[in-house]
């Protein structure tokens, strides 16, 4: 019979895989809309925020959070709003596969911030896996860079999104140690929605939904990529370190490339196939060479404390 620790590990990785698959569809849904990137980002947040509102009325004892936890959630929400604004716009200015890959260079930022700012050195397996995954990403975009010689505006926005998403991941991991998946997610999405609305107001972005196709794409973006994807990802972050999760998210790139080839008519190149294979090998190494429970304990400098196993 599977013990509690093994079962927790199994469900954590299942949540991570489900989250990656759901989020990988986001570039496809954005391409199917006919509105500016910040506008689709707002609806991506607003739809799940509305769905989650009734859960605030559910009966039961609600865990009390500290002012610090609320502040971290708000900071994470702000950077996630920036992430979506940059990322959704970048998808409209470059191809879906490249935007996803450049936008998921988050592991570099996460690893460096945890090491340089918080003095938490990630494991050797993380760096080996990251090196292979980043090499795979470079192989995939090399053909595009050879054509354009330099980064375009879409590429720069995708990289900015990666940096913002890194801050969100670290904020999520910090607070998830003290709250449940649903409790964190509804607060994070609500704060992100507020910040995203302010961003669209400041940029004077039109919010009209012009046609049925855009409406359906926004529903998919909000319910599948955001609510489903981040519900699963938030659960995984309650049990896995942000470094491992960030590297795993690089696998969105190959998956989005396949979806873009099938649904958007963006053909797969030899560079994308070879690079995608390297990304997946890197992700596998980053997850296989280390014990997630031990990695999380070392990452948090609390090796003497048990990893949460029963939180959902």
Secondary structure, 3 states (H helix, E strand, C coil): CCCHHHHHHHHHHHHHHHHHHHHHCHHHHHHCCCCCHHHHHHHHHHHHHHHHHHHHHCCCCCCCCCHHHHHHHHHHHHHHHHHHHHHHHHHHHCCHHHHHHHHCCHHHHHHHHHHHCCCCCCCHHHHHHHHHHHHHHHHHHHHHHHHHCCCCHHHHHHHHHHHHHHHHHHHHHHHHCCCCHHHHHHHHHHHHHHHHHHHHHHHCCCCCCCCHHHHHHHHHHHHHHHHHHHHHHHHHHCCCCHHHHHHHHHHHHHHHHHHHHHHCCCCCCHHHHHHHHHHHHHHHHHHHCCCHHHHHHHHCCCCCCCCCCCCC
